[in-house]
Amino acid sequence: MTYPLYQTVLQYLDSSRGRWPEVADGSGVPVSTIRKIAQRKSLDPGVRTVEALAAYFKISYLVPLGAVSSCVSFESDLVSSDAGQP
């Protein structure tokens, strides 16, 4: 499964090719790791690595809309089922 944040980080890495040492210095992620991610050799990097790169590139991300609507639906179900309870 591919996650939107990871895909966005890959796009930023592609567009910043040639500046990976600068990205490494700013993000705290080693250049070798950045190279492996950008070249798609590391297909499942750690969450903290992706988040560090996203923070460096100032990528913000939100919960997918489907997840929010399902939470709202679930909460609505709880409220409606509790309505008849004393």
N, C-alpha and C positions, 0 to 999 in steps of 0.2 A: 504494500500500500504506500502511496506517495502522499505526503502531506503538503498543503499549500505553503506553509512557512518554509519548508525545506526546498520546494520548487522555486520560491522567490529568492532564497539565499543562493541557489544555483545560478539563477539569472544574474544576480548581482556579481557573483564570482566570475561569470563569463564576461560581463562587461568591464570588470576591473582587472582582467588579465594583464600582467606586466606590473601590477601594483600589489601583488600578493605579499611581498615582504612588509609593505606598509599596512596592509590589512592584518597581517599576523601581529605586528607590533601594537596596533590599536585594539585588537580583539583578544589577544592573549592565546590565540590558537596557533600552534606551530605551522610554519610554511609547508612542511611536508604533509601535514594533515589537510591543509587548504588545497594543496595540489591534488591529493588523492580524491577529495570530495569533488573538486571542480572537474577532474578528469573522469569522474564516475567510476573510480576504482574502489572507493569506499561507499557502498550503496546504502549503508545503514549507520550513519554517524550518530554519536550520542546526542541526546537532547540538549545537554549543556553546551556542547560544541555548536550546534545549530543556533541556539539562543544567543551565544556569545557573538556569533557572526551577524545574526539579525540585529542585535543591539549596536554593533559597530556600524552597520549600514543604515541604522535608524528605521528598521522595518517594524511597523506595528502590526499586530494581528489580533483578531477577535475570534470568539467562539463561532463556528459555522452556524448559519441561520437554522439549519435543520435541527441542530442540537438544542438551540434556544427554544424553538417552537415545541419540541418534544418535552422539554422541561416545563414550559408553560402549560402544555396540555396535561401533563402529569399532575402539576400543582392544582389545576382546575378540577381534575378528577378527584383529588383529595378533598378539596373544599366542598364540592358538590356531594361527595359521599358522607362528609362530616355534618352536612346541614341537618340531617334527620337525627343525629345523635344528641342526647341531652347534655 
